[in-house]
Amino acid sequence: MEPYFSDQLPALKLSADEFFALGHRTGTPPSSEFEMTSLAIRFSDRINGVSKLHGKVSRRQWNCMWPEAAENEVPIGHVTNGIHMASWIGPEMRHLLERQVSADWLKNIEDRAMWERVSQISDHDLWEVRNEQRRRLIVSARRHAEMQLRRRNVDRSTLNDMSMRLQPDALTIGFARRFATYKRATLIFKHKERLAKLFENTDRPLQIIFAGKAHPADDGGKRFLQDVIRLSREEPFRGRVVLLEDYDIALARLLVAGCDVWLNTPRPPKEASGTSGMKACPNGALTLSTLDGWWVEGASPHNGWTIGDGRWEDRSAEELDNLEADHLINILEEQLVPLFHDRDSRGYPVKWLRRSRESIKTVTPYFNTSRMVREYAEKYYTK
């Protein structure tokens, strides 16, 4: 720290020892490691987390800086993250909302009364948009997968077989994010045999598209990537569990617009907020998530499914993993997969589309940058 901060000490009117003491938690010895968060807390007028749960966890974690205060009195608040909606909404969904909600919906995005108009969108129109955005994703994913296979010099028959297994009308689950270990990318495979039976049911086609990268120094995250790749080569997952490489914003936009379900499996309470699910919901996707990060505030009885009960204080990591893996496969078997494939006489998944509308109505007016920036201004910058 000294080479970078010694020139600042005269302006701060601090000795080196006084400055370094600012980087230690209250009550820790001078020999302890310098912490940037401790320094930032002491130099900040106001402090916030990026979701309601993050604020709660931060108050507990940093209570030591205010030893005389009760945990609920620690001066750390929260402003929940939001997304820039225009950057993540699919073109078909955007046009549908302009026609049937409001031509100016982006300018009035926080108007919850306006979003009630989503209830009036017909099954036909909503399903048509969902099918087109999924089709566009699958066409691109097939091309992406084919290029990956070509780089590995696979034979022609394998190339044709593997690159064409993704289907435009199959229930498509998306998982795209940093492959940090706490995000548990492979939790869905913990009950591999039961998941395999879902994939073997040709009357209810299912596919999972993964994308993301691990930090070069994160060996655990890299092992998760390797596990997904290995499983994607085994039957019955072969070609229908796919890891798309070179994850970037363009691919992310296709995924959040085209997936039917956005899978989010962080181990509570490790996820500060997360935003990928916020991007999928306005496109009509449903969320399948543990009770962590933004989903603590975003979950409602009808806009997706919650894995587990969010109780983490009295459970070990292993216990949480086992309980939530059990609940995850139960949801897939008993609720999610049957609901998507339950069609009326017209071929529409009416109950699924009802949840899709609820997802748009509940997530879009709150989890956006308009509300987020306004809250920062009101709570922290204009006081």
Buried (B, 14 or more C-beta within 10 A) or exposed (E): EEEEBEEEBEEEEBEEEEBBBBBBBBEBEEEEEBBEBBBEBEEEEEBBBBBBBBBBBBBBBBBEBBEEEEEEEBBBBBBBBBBBBEEBBBEBBBEBBEEBBBEEBBEBBEBEEBBEBBEEBEBEBBBBBBBBBBBBBBBBBBEBBBEBBEEEEBEEEEBEBBBEBBBBEBBBBBBBBBBBBBBBBBBBBBBEEEBBEBBEEEEBBBBBBBBBBBEEEBEEBBBBBEBBBEBBEEEBBBBBBBBBBEBEEEBBBBBBBBBBBBBBBBBBBBBBBBBBBBBBBBBBBBBBBBBBBBBBBBBBEBBBBBBBEBEBEEBEEEEBBEBBBBBBBBBBBEEBBEBBBEEEEEEBBEBBBBBBBBBBBBBBBBBBBBBBEBBBEEBBEEE
